[in-house]
Amino acid sequence: MAHEIQLGQQASLRRTITETDIVLFAGLSGDLNPVHIDEISARESRFGRRIAHGILVSGLISAVIGTRLPGPGSIYLKQNLAFRKPVFINDTITATAVVTAIREDKPIITLTTTVTNQDGEVCIEGEAVVLLESL
C-alpha cells in the first residue's frame, strides 16, 4: 500500500450531524454535558443552542482514514486536534485528510486533517500519523 500513497493525495467524507447522532454518542460515551443534550442550558451558553460533541465530529476524520485514505487496515498512531468552531445539529460537515509526509524507512504517513461545515468554515484542524497496512 505504501507505494500507492503520494504527497498531496487527499480524501473526504461528508455527513450531516443529527439529533440522533448526538443522543447516541452521549449515551455511548457518557458525556452528558448540558451544552450537548439540554436545549435550555444550551440556549443560555455562549453558543446559544446545542452543539455536537467535538470528539463525535472528529470521528469523521477516523472514518476518512479507515475507509478512504489510506484506507482499510490503517492504524492511527497519533492525532492532534484544534477545535475552532462548534458544529450544530443539522450542520453538514466534511472531513478531509491530505498526505503531507511519507516515511521512507517505515510504512508511516502524516496527514493534515480538517473538518469544515457547510459554509466552508473550519471547525476542527489537526494532524494525524498513520501506520499503513502491510502488504
C-alpha positions in Angstrom: 0.0 0.0 0.0 2.9 2.4 0.8 3.9 2.7 -2.9 0.3 3.8 -3.8 0.3 6.8 -1.4 1.5 10.2 -2.8 2.2 13.6 -1.3 -0.8 15.8 -1.7 -3.2 12.9 -2.1 -6.5 13.6 -0.3 -9.8 12.1 0.5 -13.0 13.4 2.2 -16.3 12.3 3.7 -19.4 14.4 4.2 -22.1 13.8 6.8 -25.0 15.8 8.4 -24.9 15.7 12.2 -28.3 14.8 13.5 -30.1 14.8 16.9 -29.8 11.0 16.9 -26.0 11.2 16.4 -25.7 13.4 19.5 -28.0 11.4 21.7 -26.4 8.1 20.8 -22.9 9.5 21.3 -23.9 11.0 24.7 -25.2 7.6 25.7 -22.2 5.6 24.5 -19.6 8.0 25.8 -21.3 9.1 29.0 -20.7 12.7 28.1 -23.9 14.3 29.2 -22.7 17.9 29.2 -25.8 20.0 29.1 -24.5 22.0 26.1 -24.9 18.8 24.1 -28.2 17.4 25.4 -30.2 20.1 27.2 -31.9 22.7 25.0 -32.5 25.2 27.8 -28.9 25.1 29.2 -27.5 25.2 25.7 -29.6 28.3 24.9 -28.0 30.0 27.9 -24.5 29.0 26.8 -22.0 31.0 24.8 -23.2 29.1 21.7 -26.9 29.9 22.0 -28.0 26.4 21.1 -26.9 22.8 21.4 -23.6 21.7 19.9 -22.3 18.4 18.8 -19.5 16.7 20.9 -16.2 17.6 19.4 -15.0 14.0 19.5 -18.1 12.9 17.8 -17.4 15.3 14.9 -13.7 14.4 14.8 -14.7 10.8 14.5 -15.4 11.5 10.8 -11.6 12.0 10.4 -11.2 8.5 11.7 -13.7 7.3 9.1 -11.8 9.0 6.3 -8.5 7.4 7.4 -10.1 3.9 7.9 -12.1 3.8 4.7 -10.6 6.2 2.2 -7.1 7.4 2.8 -5.0 5.4 3.5 -8.0 3.0 3.9 -8.8 -0.3 5.5 -6.1 -1.8 7.7 -4.5 1.5 8.5 -3.9 2.2 12.2 -3.8 5.6 14.0 -0.6 6.3 15.8 -1.3 9.9 16.7 -3.8 12.6 16.2 -3.9 16.2 17.4 -7.0 18.3 17.1 -7.7 22.0 17.5 -11.4 22.8 17.8 -12.1 26.1 16.0 -15.9 26.4 15.7 -18.8 24.5 17.1 -20.9 22.1 15.0 -24.6 22.3 15.5 -27.4 19.9 14.9 -28.2 19.6 11.2 -24.8 21.0 10.1 -23.3 19.2 7.2 -19.6 18.6 7.8 -16.8 17.5 5.6 -13.7 15.8 7.0 -10.7 15.9 4.8 -7.2 14.2 5.1 -4.3 15.2 3.0 -0.9 13.4 2.8 1.9 15.7 3.9 4.7 13.3 4.6 5.7 9.8 3.7 8.4 8.0 5.7 10.9 6.2 3.6 12.0 3.8 6.4 8.6 2.6 7.6 5.1 2.4 6.2 4.0 5.5 8.1 2.4 8.7 6.7 1.4 12.1 8.1 -1.8 13.8 7.1 -3.3 17.2 7.7 -6.9 16.7 8.9 -9.6 19.2 8.6 -13.4 19.3 9.3 -15.4 22.1 7.7 -19.0 23.0 7.9 -21.5 23.6 5.0 -20.3 27.3 4.9 -16.7 26.3 4.4 -15.7 27.3 7.9 -13.0 25.3 9.6 -14.4 23.6 12.7 -11.5 21.2 13.5 -8.0 21.1 12.2 -5.1 18.9 13.1 -2.6 16.3 12.0 -2.6 12.5 12.0 0.2 10.0 11.9 -0.9 6.6 10.5 0.6 3.2 10.1 -0.2 1.7 6.7 -1.4 -1.8 6.3 1.5 -4.2 5.5 1.4 -5.7 2.0 
